[in-house]
């Protein structure tokens, strides 16, 4: 379903028609010096990886779908509900959007949901699975019960502010077509983030192995009891692009930025004195006899050692290739890079890879670098930073010709490895 105005020829909200090969402008913005990028990268690394302790006193999950659901999302939604309840111990509620007075009913539900939680130390997670419709003229996010012209709809863009203005931290997860239309940096206060199944112009796959929710469930299970952030989860989902219809989108909805939302199982409640004897031999109890997380088998996915130790949270060395424009002749000083990256690296991060892929001189300097996906998610939007693509492995263009590559690897205790090829 498409809500575009056929009379509109302004191009507002429509896909950019300018050629990506022959752009209509070549004079990009530049940062004044390399230190600006390094400072931004330091902050992004610090914001995108988890702390040692859970930052929330409670987490509340609201799972939304239509009461009239022709996609049959109930199976995936129920599995996701069990993961949040059993693995993470989050308070989870499922709510069906009615076909009659849909907007008013959902508005009331969202208001009651956020009004019941007025603590900055709480986290609210809102998930929607169902149809999404395109409104390219206005760029609105629209939800629909089924894929017909007479379907009940909700203009989500008119309701999202109820979560953007909420006191707690908020994570919005959307598995629908054109999901990234919900991305807007108008939220205030605590951190608000969006994890979307696809971009503004893209449909997505329905229920099944290739669905976003199926991949989401698998990755949540794979993290096990280890803490991780939304940015790290996004990185894991991007690596599953071979399986998904489109690349998932991450967006920070808060104007002020802030650390990425951290997810991990809430601690088990301490047993009452009368229960102490009964719980002595229960795996995962607090008697020190076991390190088990006591997760139910149906939601306790495999967690390899490499993934438990990887700060990027991504497999197969998937990174983001960036082009950074620097004014003047910026000489890359390896020792300075080492000092800048070490000085503010998170002490509990096992390893973070930042690779300098190339440096070119022209009327200014272009630095081509690859960084972990979570760190890229948290980098500020500067016109001098341009996304090139997702990459894996090493730069394979050279075959025998001399080349120079500097690999910076931050490891625990802030040691550095420099490799020149």
WOJO-V424091 format. One record per residue. RES is the residue in one letter. PSI is psi as a letter, one per 40 degrees, with the letter a starting at -180 (none if undefined). OMEGA is omega in whole degrees, -180 to 180 (NA if undefined). Layout:
res=RES psi=PSI omega=OMEGA
res=RES psi=PSI omega=OMEGA
This chain:
res=X psi=h omega=-174
res=X psi=h omega=-177
res=X psi=e omega=179
res=X psi=i omega=178
res=X psi=h omega=-178
res=X psi=e omega=180
res=X psi=e omega=-176
res=X psi=h omega=177
res=X psi=e omega=-178
res=X psi=d omega=-178
res=X psi=e omega=-180
res=X psi=h omega=179
res=X psi=e omega=-180
res=X psi=i omega=-178
res=X psi=h omega=-178
res=X psi=h omega=-177
res=X psi=e omega=179
res=X psi=h omega=-178
res=X psi=h omega=175
res=X psi=d omega=178
res=X psi=d omega=180
res=X psi=g omega=-177
res=X psi=i omega=-178
res=X psi=e omega=174
res=X psi=i omega=-179
res=X psi=e omega=-177
res=X psi=g omega=-178
res=X psi=i omega=172
res=X psi=i omega=179
res=X psi=i omega=167
res=X psi=i omega=-173
res=X psi=d omega=-177
res=X psi=i omega=-176
res=X psi=d omega=-178
res=X psi=d omega=179
res=X psi=d omega=179
res=X psi=d omega=-179
res=X psi=d omega=176
res=X psi=d omega=178
res=X psi=d omega=-179
res=X psi=d omega=176
res=X psi=d omega=-178
res=X psi=d omega=179
res=X psi=d omega=178
res=X psi=d omega=-179
res=X psi=d omega=-176
res=X psi=d omega=-169
res=X psi=e omega=-178
res=X psi=i omega=-169
res=X psi=i omega=171
res=X psi=i omega=-175
res=X psi=d omega=-176
res=X psi=i omega=177
res=X psi=h omega=-175
res=X psi=e omega=-173
res=X psi=i omega=177
res=X psi=d omega=178
res=X psi=i omega=178
res=X psi=h omega=-177
res=X psi=h omega=-175
res=X psi=h omega=175
res=X psi=h omega=-179
res=X psi=h omega=-175
res=X psi=i omega=171
res=X psi=i omega=179
res=X psi=i omega=174
res=X psi=d omega=173
res=X psi=g omega=-170
res=X psi=h omega=180
res=X psi=e omega=177
res=X psi=e omega=-178
res=X psi=f omega=-179
res=X psi=e omega=-172
res=X psi=d omega=-178
res=X psi=d omega=179
res=X psi=d omega=-178
res=X psi=d omega=179
res=X psi=d omega=177
res=X psi=d omega=177
res=X psi=d omega=178
res=X psi=d omega=179
res=X psi=d omega=178
res=X psi=d omega=180
res=X psi=d omega=-177
res=X psi=d omega=-171
res=X psi=d omega=-178
res=X psi=d omega=-174
res=X psi=e omega=-179
res=X psi=f omega=176
res=X psi=i omega=173
res=X psi=h omega=-170
res=X psi=h omega=180
res=X psi=h omega=174
res=X psi=h omega=-178
res=X psi=h omega=-179
res=X psi=h omega=178
res=X psi=h omega=-179
res=X psi=i omega=180
res=X psi=d omega=178
res=X psi=h omega=-179
res=X psi=f omega=-173
res=X psi=d omega=-176
res=X psi=d omega=-179
res=X psi=d omega=-179
res=X psi=d omega=-180
res=X psi=d omega=178
res=X psi=d omega=179
res=X psi=d omega=-179
res=X psi=d omega=-180
res=X psi=d omega=179
res=X psi=d omega=180
res=X psi=d omega=-178
res=X psi=d omega=-179
res=X psi=d omega=180
res=X psi=d omega=180
res=X psi=e omega=-177
res=X psi=h omega=-174
res=X psi=f omega=-177
res=X psi=h omega=179
res=X psi=e omega=179
res=X psi=e omega=178
res=X psi=i omega=175
res=X psi=h omega=175
res=X psi=h omega=175
res=X psi=h omega=177
res=X psi=h omega=-180
res=X psi=h omega=173
res=X psi=h omega=174
res=X psi=h omega=-178
res=X psi=a omega=180
res=X psi=i omega=171
res=X psi=i omega=-178
res=X psi=i omega=-178
res=X psi=h omega=171
res=X psi=g omega=-172
res=X psi=d omega=-178
res=X psi=d omega=-177
res=X psi=e omega=-179
res=X psi=f omega=-179
res=X psi=i omega=174
res=X psi=h omega=-176
res=X psi=h omega=177
res=X psi=i omega=-179
res=X psi=i omega=-179
res=X psi=d omega=178
res=X psi=i omega=-171
res=X psi=g omega=177
res=X psi=i omega=-178
res=X psi=d omega=-178
res=X psi=e omega=-177
res=X psi=i omega=168
res=X psi=i omega=-178
res=X psi=i omega=173
res=X psi=h omega=174
res=X psi=g omega=-175
res=X psi=d omega=-178
res=X psi=d omega=180
res=X psi=e omega=-178
res=X psi=e omega=-174
res=X psi=d omega=-178
res=X psi=d omega=179
res=X psi=d omega=177
res=X psi=d omega=-180
res=X psi=d omega=-180
res=X psi=e omega=-179
res=X psi=i omega=179
res=X psi=d omega=-180
res=X psi=i omega=169
res=X psi=i omega=-175
res=X psi=h omega=171
res=X psi=h omega=179
res=X psi=h omega=-179
res=X psi=h omega=-176
res=X psi=h omega=173
res=X psi=g omega=-180
res=X psi=i omega=176
res=X psi=i omega=177
res=X psi=f omega=-170
res=X psi=d omega=-175
res=X psi=e omega=173
res=X psi=e omega=177
res=X psi=e omega=-179
res=X psi=h omega=177
res=X psi=h omega=-176
res=X psi=g omega=-178
res=X psi=e omega=-179
res=X psi=i omega=-179
res=X psi=i omega=174
res=X psi=b omega=-176
res=X psi=i omega=-176
res=X psi=h omega=175
res=X psi=h omega=-177
res=X psi=i omega=177
res=X psi=h omega=171
res=X psi=h omega=-172
res=X psi=i omega=-177
res=X psi=d omega=-174
res=X psi=i omega=-178
res=X psi=a omega=-177
res=X psi=d omega=-173
res=X psi=e omega=-171
res=X psi=i omega=164
res=X psi=a omega=176
res=X psi=i omega=-176
res=X psi=i omega=176
res=X psi=a omega=-176
res=X psi=h omega=178
res=X psi=a omega=-176
res=X psi=d omega=-176
res=X psi=e omega=-178
res=X psi=i omega=178
res=X psi=d omega=-178
res=X psi=d omega=177
res=X psi=d omega=178
res=X psi=d omega=179
res=X psi=d omega=180
res=X psi=d omega=-178
res=X psi=d omega=-178
res=X psi=d omega=175
res=X psi=d omega=178
res=X psi=d omega=-175
res=X psi=d omega=178
res=X psi=d omega=178
res=X psi=b omega=180
res=X psi=e omega=-177
res=X psi=h omega=177
res=X psi=i omega=178
res=X psi=i omega=-179
res=X psi=i omega=175
res=X psi=d omega=179
res=X psi=d omega=177
res=X psi=d omega=177
res=X psi=d omega=177
res=X psi=d omega=178
res=X psi=d omega=178
res=X psi=d omega=-178
res=X psi=d omega=178
res=X psi=d omega=180
res=X psi=e omega=178
res=X psi=e omega=-179
res=X psi=d omega=178
res=X psi=d omega=-177
res=X psi=d omega=-175
res=X psi=i omega=180
res=X psi=d omega=-180
res=X psi=i omega=-178
res=X psi=h omega=177
res=X psi=i omega=-176
res=X psi=h omega=172
res=X psi=h omega=176
res=X psi=h omega=173
res=X psi=h omega=-176
res=X psi=e omega=-177
res=X psi=h omega=179
res=X psi=d omega=-172
res=X psi=e omega=-176
res=X psi=a omega=-179
res=X psi=i omega=-180
res=X psi=i omega=176
res=X psi=i omega=-179
res=X psi=h omega=-178
res=X psi=h omega=178
res=X psi=h omega=173
res=X psi=i omega=180
res=X psi=h omega=174
res=X psi=i omega=-179
res=X psi=i omega=175
res=X psi=i omega=177
res=X psi=i omega=177
res=X psi=h omega=-179
res=X psi=i omega=174
res=X psi=i omega=-178
res=X psi=d omega=-178
res=X psi=e omega=-179
res=X psi=e omega=-171
res=X psi=d omega=-178
res=X psi=d omega=-178
res=X psi=d omega=-174
res=X psi=e omega=-174
res=X psi=d omega=-173
res=X psi=e omega=179
res=X psi=h omega=178
res=X psi=h omega=178
res=X psi=e omega=177
res=X psi=i omega=-173
res=X psi=f omega=178
res=X psi=e omega=178
res=X psi=e omega=-177
res=X psi=e omega=-177
res=X psi=i omega=176
res=X psi=e omega=-179
res=X psi=i omega=176
res=X psi=e omega=177
res=X psi=f omega=179
res=X psi=i omega=176
res=X psi=i omega=-175
res=X psi=d omega=-175
res=X psi=e omega=179
res=X psi=e omega=-177
res=X psi=g omega=-176
res=X psi=i omega=179
res=X psi=i omega=179
res=X psi=h omega=-177
res=X psi=i omega=-180
res=X psi=d omega=-177
res=X psi=d omega=-180
res=X psi=d omega=178
res=X psi=d omega=-176
res=X psi=e omega=-175
res=X psi=h omega=179
res=X psi=d omega=-179
res=X psi=d omega=-179
res=X psi=e omega=-177
res=X psi=i omega=-179
res=X psi=i omega=175
res=X psi=f omega=173
res=X psi=f omega=177
res=X psi=h omega=-177
res=X psi=i omega=176
res=X psi=h omega=177
res=X psi=h omega=-178
res=X psi=i omega=170
res=X psi=h omega=-177
res=X psi=h omega=180
res=X psi=h omega=-177
res=X psi=h omega=-179
res=X psi=h omega=175
res=X psi=a omega=-178
res=X psi=g omega=-178
res=X psi=h omega=179
res=X psi=h omega=180
res=X psi=h omega=179
res=X psi=h omega=-176
res=X psi=d omega=-178
res=X psi=d omega=177
res=X psi=d omega=176
res=X psi=d omega=-179
res=X psi=d omega=-178
res=X psi=d omega=-178
res=X psi=d omega=-176
res=X psi=d omega=-179
res=X psi=d omega=-168
res=X psi=d omega=-178
res=X psi=e omega=178
res=X psi=h omega=179
res=X psi=h omega=-174
res=X psi=d omega=-177
res=X psi=e omega=177
res=X psi=h omega=-177
res=X psi=d omega=-180
res=X psi=i omega=176
res=X psi=h omega=-180
res=X psi=h omega=172
res=X psi=h omega=-176
res=X psi=h omega=172
res=X psi=h omega=-176
res=X psi=d omega=-179
res=X psi=i omega=173
res=X psi=h omega=-179
res=X psi=i omega=176
res=X psi=h omega=174
res=X psi=b omega=172
res=X psi=e omega=174
res=X psi=a omega=-180
res=X psi=h omega=173
res=X psi=h omega=176
res=X psi=h omega=176
res=X psi=h omega=-174
res=X psi=i omega=175
res=X psi=h omega=-175
res=X psi=i omega=176
res=X psi=i omega=-179
res=X psi=d omega=180
res=X psi=d omega=179
res=X psi=d omega=176
res=X psi=d omega=178
res=X psi=d omega=-174
res=X psi=e omega=177
res=X psi=i omega=178
res=X psi=i omega=178
res=X psi=h omega=174
res=X psi=h omega=180
res=X psi=d omega=180
res=X psi=e omega=179
res=X psi=h omega=-177
res=X psi=h omega=177
res=X psi=h omega=177
res=X psi=d omega=179
res=X psi=i omega=174
res=X psi=h omega=-177
res=X psi=i omega=175
res=X psi=i omega=175
res=X psi=a omega=-174
res=X psi=i omega=174
res=X psi=h omega=-172
res=X psi=e omega=-175
res=X psi=d omega=-177
res=X psi=h omega=176
res=X psi=g omega=178
res=X psi=d omega=179
res=X psi=i omega=-180
res=X psi=i omega=176
res=X psi=i omega=178
res=X psi=h omega=175
res=X psi=h omega=178
res=X psi=h omega=179
res=X psi=h omega=178
res=X psi=h omega=-179
res=X psi=h omega=179
res=X psi=h omega=180
res=X psi=i omega=179
res=X psi=i omega=-173
res=X psi=e omega=171
res=X psi=f omega=173
res=X psi=i omega=-175
res=X psi=h omega=172
res=X psi=h omega=177
res=X psi=h omega=-179
res=X psi=h omega=176
res=X psi=h omega=-178
res=X psi=none omega=NA
